[in-house]
Amino acid sequence: MDESPILKAIFANNLRIRRKKEGLTQAQLSKKINVSTSFVTEIENARKAPSFSTIEKISRVLNAPSWSFFCEYGDKITIDSAEKEKLSFELKNQLASTIDIFFKTKI
């Protein structure tokens, strides 16, 4: 399977910018997400790609949605707590509706 060098570069750039914005060194971030400092360096240099679970950890530590790391200029994307709550509410409602429909069709 081919890897996307462009996607890795976008992720790397967003990671570096967000990490610095949070005032963390690579060593500090690596400790918080339980990986080696050299692995963070490899990610930020677009030589390696993190796993999904590592992306989730990075997101939590850097207070950013996971998907924003994959968007060009993802460091510019911000969602305030009211927007997060609204999106969360909408997604929960959609999920509940989908689950209801699924079970109704199975009965």
C-alpha positions in Angstrom: 0.0 0.0 0.0 1.3 3.4 -1.0 1.7 6.0 1.7 0.7 9.6 1.1 3.7 11.8 1.4 1.5 14.9 1.1 -0.8 13.8 3.9 2.2 12.9 6.1 3.7 16.4 5.5 0.4 18.1 6.3 0.1 16.1 9.5 3.7 16.8 10.4 3.3 20.5 9.9 0.1 20.7 12.0 1.6 18.6 14.7 4.7 20.8 15.0 2.7 24.0 15.0 0.2 22.8 17.6 2.9 21.3 19.8 4.7 24.6 19.8 1.5 26.5 20.4 0.9 24.4 23.5 4.5 25.2 24.6 5.7 21.6 24.6 9.0 20.2 23.4 9.1 17.0 21.4 10.4 15.3 24.6 7.5 16.5 26.7 4.9 15.5 24.0 6.5 12.1 23.6 6.3 11.5 27.4 2.6 12.5 27.5 1.7 10.2 24.6 4.0 7.4 25.7 6.2 7.2 22.6 9.9 7.9 22.1 11.2 11.4 21.4 12.8 10.1 18.2 9.4 8.9 17.1 7.8 12.3 17.5 10.8 13.7 15.6 10.2 11.2 12.8 6.5 12.1 12.6 7.3 15.9 12.6 9.8 15.3 9.7 7.1 13.3 7.8 9.3 10.1 7.8 6.8 8.1 9.9 3.1 8.0 10.5 1.4 7.6 13.8 -1.2 4.9 14.6 -4.8 5.9 15.1 -4.4 5.5 18.9 -1.4 7.7 18.9 -3.3 10.3 16.9 -6.0 10.2 19.5 -3.5 10.7 22.3 -1.9 13.6 20.4 -5.3 15.2 19.9 -6.1 15.1 23.6 -2.8 16.4 24.7 -2.8 19.2 22.1 -6.5 20.1 22.6 -7.3 19.7 18.9 -9.7 17.5 17.0 -8.0 14.6 15.4 -9.2 15.4 11.9 -7.7 18.9 12.1 -4.2 17.5 11.8 -5.0 16.2 8.3 -6.3 19.6 7.0 -4.1 22.1 5.3 -3.9 25.0 7.7 -5.4 22.7 10.3 -3.7 24.7 13.0 -6.1 27.6 12.1 -9.2 25.5 12.8 -10.5 26.2 16.2 -13.8 25.1 17.7 -14.9 26.8 20.9 -16.6 24.8 23.7 -20.1 25.9 22.7 -19.5 24.7 19.1 -18.1 21.4 20.4 -21.1 20.9 22.6 -23.5 21.7 19.8 -21.7 19.3 17.4 -21.5 16.6 20.1 -25.3 16.9 20.7 -26.1 16.7 17.0 -23.8 13.7 16.5 -25.3 11.9 19.5 -28.8 12.5 18.1 -27.8 11.3 14.7 -26.2 8.2 16.2 -29.2 7.5 18.3 -31.5 7.8 15.3 -29.3 5.5 13.2 -29.3 2.9 16.0 -33.0 3.1 16.3 -33.5 2.6 12.5 -31.0 -0.3 12.5 -32.8 -2.1 15.3 -36.3 -1.4 13.8 -35.2 -3.0 10.5 -33.8 -6.1 12.4 -37.1 -6.8 14.2 
